[in-house]
């Protein structure tokens, strides 16, 4: 056992540019490595590139380059991508490096010396695309049944690894170490695979000028999957560095499910057992990004996923933020969207909405609103709260525990859910506590209200600080920005998990003016040209009409009977559609009541919205968002009576739940609020 948290990504094929599928795995590993640094551990994150494959050689020839030139270029692209995403890797290994070649050849020789490698004739099916050998029962009509990839029949003399000798040993190890393979349902897949019976595996192929030569036999090179797995060991300095065991074994191998069962959960443990080397502590497989509707895998061969750089550029352009902050947003979105362990649909629509809902609305609203209130009510100086709110304090403790449990369970998405449970509660807490009312009472000399206001303001600001600590592994740039806005000193060291304990915000410090870290994206729709440029759809798919279009409101509202396949709807034709009539019964379902505005304030990052606190009765006070900021000053609305649709289903906008709607007349595009011609009791029914 080692005190170093050694975590690995898979090493990535360099037959194409990285995309957000490989980015997800790499970011998740970086998040976990950073988290363990927060725990006070020494983290060591390994990533790299797999360069010795036949299809890499073929791709190089098509590109008019030598294999070495080709892999040098793409290895640089992977480094650039990970650096742009703030991935703080400790080592980047390439399988064409001398240290890896040395480790592979030594590993091969020791297996031969131990009697686990022998020379024989192989005849069977081989997939060039997957670099994988397949048994007869896995192939039908020239295609591998599960993947659908073409295979060819090969016959050649090669070296074999005695994988068949390890079936019982592997099953015993799985049974004694249930945490070794995760999640559990994938562990069960591996057990079923091994119980079907393991056969010896061909581990070399003919030398065609690219790959790691078999020691003493230059006519053959080591099979790419056998060679690739050894990178995890080679990176420690094995076999020449006597201190390699200070790093070994890894705490976690994290990868996509396609390379889990056959290779990382079966072949790799058997290889290590054959040399008496300790096995990794855990191997975890996450699911795929899949196509919405079909469930098909998205990736290099199928398309559908943008490169990290293009995704960052999209977020930066749409939100009007710098690329450093946009990269943080991408890190958050990918970790929050992926349901680790299971397949998850990937949609740029969902990603942009996730940005708005979680980052611009929830997180941004809590931080900006809290600082705005502090500036308005306490000149921007953090108050000393003599009494902490016990409910909020208890929630913060629970959130940290839930967060740590999720991280331990390799569930970054659940860790983020825990943070957002605190953020969401505090946004609602402000509505419940009505600090604007407390401020008025405090100004009138109410000491109890003044203390209550201090508690509310401190709770909101402290929740933002706690969130910034817990978000550091996910969004290091944004985390530092939150800290600065709260008026705290710049971090010079890594935050620790103890920093997330409640009460760490010093009283008496002065906050900065609130500047939105994640401004709201106003335009969510993506044009066909943008989708093609991002690589989400192919140009051929657009021209043949198979791409899912982003529909306009006029398209979705068009009556079915008027629709003609292939006929586009113009604004003129949409305007010609008659408005549907309603019955008196429909009208009677609408409950209109008189309300009185108790408080009004702008919604952060929203030029048109005001947040109103409206009283509809003695025990009925609501938050209502109204798009009238262009026409009314907030102060002018306080005390005014309005007409409210009282039984409208609540709707969340900008992370704020609006519990009704105001009636207004549209006069040449200007909203004019309706009100009774004489004062009436709040809650009076309009008929």
Secondary structure, DSSP 4 states (H G I P E B T S, - for coil): --SEEEEEPPPEE-SS---HHHHHHHHHHHHHHHHHHHTT-EEEEEEEEE---HHHHHHHHHTTS-HHHHHHHHHHHHHHHHHHTT---SEEEETTSHHHHHHHHHHHHHHHHTT-EEEEEEEEEEETTTTEEE-GGGEETTEETTT--B-EEEEEEEEEE-GGGGHHHHHHHHHH-TTSEESHHHHHHHHHHHHT----EE-EEE-SS-SPEETTEEEEEE-HHHHHHTHHHHTTTTTT-TTGGGTPSPSEEEEEGGGIIIIIIIIHHHHHHHHTPPPPS-EEEE--EEETTT--B-BTTTB----HHHHHHHHHHHHT--HHHHHHHHHHHHHHH--TTS-EEE-HHHHHHHIIIIIIIIIHHHHHHHHHHHHHHHTTBPP--SS--HHHHHHHHHHHHHHHHHHHTT-HHHHHHHHHHHHHHHHHHHHHH-HHHHHHHHHTT-HHHHHHHHHHHHHHHHHHHHHHHHHTTT-HHHHHHHHHHTTPPPP-S---GGGGSTT-SPTT-BPPPP--SSPPPS-----HHHHHHHTSS-HHHHHTT-SPP---HHHHTS-GGG--TTPPPPHHHHHTSPPPP--HHHHHT--EEEEEEEEEEEPTT-SS-EEEEEEEETTEEEEEEES-TTT--HHHHTT-EEEEETTPPPEEETTEEE--EE-EEEETTEEEE---SS---TTPEE-
